[in-house]
């Protein structure tokens, strides 16, 4: 392993630590964690087994000890708050921690929010990035460059959005994820008409097991799945590896969080479909036609009719006040298609395809949530309440952020499974189960590909995806990391 001169980085860290500790000028105020804690934290970020050797020089271990000290001074729970680690045992399912930073959306908060989870994440990323030696920056000029990984294009007038900082290598994860989903769509065959897709004949002919087997084989054949590390390849400095793994860990936590949101929404969707099926309705489209007039759809009358059995056992009623709140939230769900932060989201296609059906499904989902007084996990880590009411007259209107993501997914899943065309609980269950299995397969593929990869393999995947060329092309007009200067 080549030796690096970390004197300037160490001096900068000493200054930052003393400032964080109240401005003491004495270096004796800096108490570093023990060697065992430093090594254990590195293993957690790199997902190494307990007790595994840590590939780092004494200077790198000492410097990371100061990174640890700085982060702990700002927030003793910085590892979980920043989602810097991704334990291997969590690969197969979600966790309570996944509700933090669950959305790829940037936080709508003040840019200088001192204690928010995004602030902890960004501080860690910038601190680790500042420790990367010049030789690595020269060898991997774009892979390690800092950028906004919030998956939305930065725009004027959106200053309330706090970016999620990360290396540009994050884009390799995104491109490979897109590659996986493209492969899934291609493996399932040509695009078919919606009405044929949701027939019993099609569902019987193509079992989920067969589709899964074909998809796994297609994903295994993707070219970036076969770039192995060579003996003569460099593995980069400790800090280059940490930066890339922090990006990977957060990416995977986000995916776990999406599963958590999906599971929360699935219960509400299933509840609604069961009620509609037991009431003898053929489809949500039938309800639309029944309550549609030249003046529009009478959603209140429709909900009172479709959910009459729920109303019988509920202590709440669908009055004018609650109906007004539900209608405003349903309109906000429809309007979210035009929000800058959801640009490019595939859910937009499902919602925008039939706005009348979208608002109707939103109305029914929100109405049954209000009548059943359904609660979901609270996504705001600054609020002590673990669960919050989905819909009531006191519910604040959700127009953005993670809660809007959940509402959009709840509506989208019912639309994409064809419930507006023909009601089928079984078809919806198959669609939900299949989507979950694909998301799990995607997480495992990314984990298996990038976790053991050397930094040179990351670079080769990065180049194979053409990301370095794209970033270099735009470098002349605007620096990739100019937002974080």
N, C-alpha and C positions, 0 to 999 in steps of 0.2 A: 504494500500500500504506500503510495507516495506521501511524503511529508508535506504539510501545508503550514504556512505562517499565519497564525490566527491572532496575532498581537493586536491588530486594529479592531477586530471583532470583539475581543475580550475587553478592551478598553471601553468600547461603546456599551457593552453589556454592563460593566461596572457602573458606568455613569447612569444608565437607565435604572439599574437596581437601586442605587442610592437615591435617585429622584423618586422612585416609587415608594421607598421607605421613609420619605419625608425630607429628603434633601441633605442627609448626613454626608459630610465630606470624608468620613473615615471609612476606608475599605474594610476595617474590622467589623463593620456592621453587616457585611455580607456573609451569611452563614449558608454554606453550600450543603445540599443533601448528601447523604453517605453514598459511597460507590455502589452499594447494592440497590439503592433506590433509583439511582441514575440508570443503571443497567436494566432494571426491571421496567422502568418507564419506556426505555428504548424498545425493549422486547414487545411491550404492549402495542406501541405504534407500528412496529414492523411485523406484528403477529407472529413472533417467534415463540417456541415452547419455553416454558419456565425452566430456567437454568441453562438455556442454550447460549453458546458463546456469542458475544457481540463484536461484530467486525468494525472496530474503531480504534484509533490511536489514543494514547493517554491524553493528548492535547484536546482531541475531540470530546472525550468523556468529560474532561474538566469544563470545557466550554458549554457542553450541554447541561452540566450541573448548574451553570449560571443561567441558562435559559429556563431551567426548571425553577430556580430561585425567583427569577423575575415573574414568571407566570403565577407561581404560588403566592407571591406578594400581592398581585392583583386579584387573584381568585384561588383559594385553596383547592377548589374542586375543578380546576381548569381542564383536566383531562376529559371529564364527562361533559362539562359545559361546552367545550369546543368540539366535541366528538372527534377527537384526535385518534382514538383507538377503535379497533373493530375486532373484538375477541373471536377467535376461530369457532368457538362453540355457539356463537350467535348466527352462524351462516344460514341455518335452516329456518329461522323464524324471527319474529319481531321482539321488541323489548320496550319497557316503559320509556327508556331513554330515547327511543326513536321518535317520540313526539316532539323532541327539541329539534329545531332546524329541519323539520320534516319536509318542508317544501323547498323546491329549487328557487322559489321566488325570493328576492331580497326582502329583508325586513322593512316594513314601513315604520320607521322610527327615526329619531334624530341621529345624525351622523356621528355624534360624539357620545352616544349612549355608553356610559362607563361600565355597567355591570351586565349588559345583555349577552346572551350566548354568542351572537354574531360578533360582538366586540372581542370576546375571548378567542374565538376562532381566528379572527383577523389579526389580532396581536400575535398569536402563536405563529401563524403563517409568515407574517412579516419578520418576526424575530429569527425564525429558522432560516428564512431566505437571506437575511442580512449576514448570516454566518457562513454561507456557501463561499468557498474559496474562488478566487479569480480564475484558476485553471479550469474548474468545472463550468463557470459561466461562459468561458471562451469556447469550450468543447461542445456545450449544449446551449447555444445562445437563446433558442426559443423555447425549448422544453421546460426550462426552469424559470422563464420570465413570469412575473406576476400579472394576473389579469382578473377580470370580473367573471366568476364562474356561476353567476346567478341565472344563466340561460335566458336572459333578456338583453336585447340591445340597449345600450345606454342612450338616453334621449334627453334633450333639453326640457327643463320643466319637471323632471321626475326626481328632484333632489331629495325627496323624502325616502327614497329607497336606499337602504344600506346594502352595499355589495358584499358578496361572499368572496373573499380573496383566495386565490389559489394559483398554482403554476399552470402555464399554458398546456402542460402535459395532461391536464384534466380533460382537454378537448379530445385526446385520444380515447379516453374512457367513453365520452359521449358518442364519438363516431363509431366505436366498436359496439356500443349498445344499439345504436341505430342500425348497424349492420346485422346484429342478431335479430331485431324485429323485422327488418326487411327480409331476412332469410325465412323467418317464421311465416310471413305472408306468402312468399314465393313457394315454400314447401307445401302449403295448404292448397295450392293450385291457382288457377286463374281467378280473377275477380268475378264473382257471380252476382246475379240480381238478388236484392234483399229478399224478395218474396220466395225465391227458390232456396236461398240459403237457410231459411227458417222452416222448411218443410220437414215433416217427420222422416220422409225418405232420405233426405240428405243427412240428418242426424243419425239415422240408423246405419247408413252406409259408411260413415267416417267416424269411427270410435275415437275417443280422446286418447286412448292408449296407442293406437296406430299413428295418430297425428303426432303424439309426443315422441314416438320412436323415430319417425322420419325427420322431425325437426332436430332432435339431438344429433342425428347423423349428419345433417346438413351444417349445423353449427360447428361440429367437430372438424369439418372439412374447410372452414374459413381459413384463408392463408395466414392471418395474424395469430392463429392458434398454434402455429408450428415454428415460431422463432425462438429457438433455444439459445441459452447463453453459451458462449464459447470460452474455452479456458484462457485465451489471451485477451478477453474483453475486460475493460475496467468496470468496477462496480461503483465508481464515483465516491465522493466524500460521504461521511455519515449524514451531513445536513442535506445534501441533494437527495439521498434516499429517504430521509425523514419527510422532506417536503412533498415528494411524490406519494408517499404512503399516507400522509395526512389527507391529501386530495382524494386518494382512493377510498380511505376509510369514510370520509364524509359523503362521498358519492354513494357508497353502499348503505350508510345509515339513512340517507335520503330515500333510497329504494325500499328499505325496511319500513320507513315511515309511511311511504305510499301504500304499502301493504296494510299497515295499521289503519290508515284512513279508509282504505277499501273495505276492510273487515267491518269497521264501524258503520259504514254506509250500507253494507250488504244486509245487515239485520233489518234496517229500516225498509230497504227495497223488498226483501222477502215478505215482511209483514204486510206491506201494501198489496203486493201481488196476491198473497193468500186471501186477503179480505175481498179483493175484486173478483177472484176466482170463485170464492164461496158465494158471492152475491150474484153469480151467473153472468157476469159481463164477458163479452167475447173479446174485447180489446179496448185499449184506451182511446183509440180512434172512434170507436162506437160511442163512447161518452162525449167526445168532442162534437160529433154530429148531432147527438141528442140535445145538447144544451147550446148549440150554436144558433145565432140569429144574425140578421143584418147589422145589428148593433155590436156584435162580438159574442164571445163565449161567457155565459153566466157561471163563472168558476165557483162562486159560493153555493149556488143551487146544485151544481154538479157534485161538489164535495159532500154536501149534506145528503144527496141521494146515494152516491157511491159508497160513502162511509157510514151509512145509517146504522149498521150493526155495531160499529165502533162507538158511535154517539150514544147508543143505548147503555153501554157499560162505562161511559166516561163521565167524570164529574164536571167536565168542561163542555161548552157548546161553541159552535161556530157562529158567533155573533158578528155584527158589523165591525166592531173594534178589532177583534182578532183577524177577521177577514181582510181588513185594511193592511194590517201588518204583514200577513201572508202574501198579499198581492204585491206589496212593495218589495218584499224579499224575492218573490218570483221574478219580478221585473229586473231586479238587480242581477239575478242569475243570467237572464237573457242578455242584459247589457254587458255582462262580463266578457262576452265574445269580442267586444270592441276595445277592451282595456289593453294598454301597451304591455303590461306584464304577462298577459296570456297569449301574446302574439306567437304563432308557431305551435301552440299547444294542440295536440291531435284531438283533444276533447272538443275544441272549437268547431271542428267539422261536424261532429255529432249534434252539437247544440244548434249550430247555425243552419243545418240542413232543413229543419222544419220548426220555425220559431213558435208556431201555434202549438205543436205537440210538446215542445220544450217547456213552454210556460204551463201547459196543462199538467204535465208530469211533475213539474216543480210544485205546483199548487197542491197536488194530491200528496206528494211526499211531505211537504211542510204541514199540511193539514193533519195528517195522521200522526206526525211527530208531536204536534201540539195537543191533539186529543189524548194520545197515549203518554204524554209528558216525558218523551224520550230524552235521555241525556247521553252525551258522548264525552270522551276524554278531552279535557281542556288542553289546548295546544299552547297556551301562554304560560311559560315557566315562571313568570313574575306573579302569577295569581295562585293563591294557595288552594283554591277549590279544584279538586281533582276532576270533577265532572260538571258539565254545564248543559243547560236546557237548549235543545235544538231550536225550538220555536215557542214563543209565548208573546203576550202583548208587551212584556218588559224586555224582550230580546232585542239587543241592538242590531240594527241592519248591517249585515255582512256584505261588504262590497269588494273586498280584496283579501289577500293573505291566505293562510292555511285553511281557515274555516270556509272561505269561498271555494277553495280547491275541493274540500269534502262535498260541499253542496253540488258543485259542478259534476263531480264523479258520480254522485247518487243519481242525478238526473240522466247523465250520459249512459250509464250502464243499462238503464231501462230502455233507452232509445236504441242503443246499438244491438240489444238482444231482441228487437222487433216487437216490443210489447204494444206499441201504438198500432201495429198491423194485426197481430194476433196474440192474445194473452197465453202465456205458457210459463208456469213456475219451473217446470223441468228444464225448459230451454234456457231460462235465465240462470238456473243453478249450473248447468253445463258451461255456460259462457263464463260465469264467475270463476268456477274451478279451473277451467282451462287457462284463463288469464292469470290466475295466481300461480299456476304451475310454470307458465312461461316466465313470469317475473322472477320466480325462484331460480329457474334455469339460467336466466340472464345474470343474476347476481353471482351464482356459483361459477359461471363461465368467466366473468370478469375477475373474480377473486382468484381462480385457478390460473388465469393467464398472467395477471399483473403482480400478484403477491410474490411469487418466487422469481420474477423477472429481474435481471440486472438492469442498471440504468441504461446500458447500451441497448438492451432489448426494448426498453421503453422508447428510446430514441428511434430505433428502427421501425417500430409500430407507428410512432409519431410521423416519421417521414413517409412510411407506406401510405398513411391516410392523407398525405399531402398538406398537413396542417402547417408545417414549417414554411412551406411556400406561400400559403395564404397569409400568414402573419408577416412574412418578409415583404410581401407585396403592399401591405397596408402600412408598413413601418415608416415610409417616407412622409405620409400625411399626418399620422398620429401615432405616438408611442403606445405600445400595447398596455404598458402599466402606467400611463400618464395619470390615470384616475387616482393612483395611490402615492403620487409624488409627495 
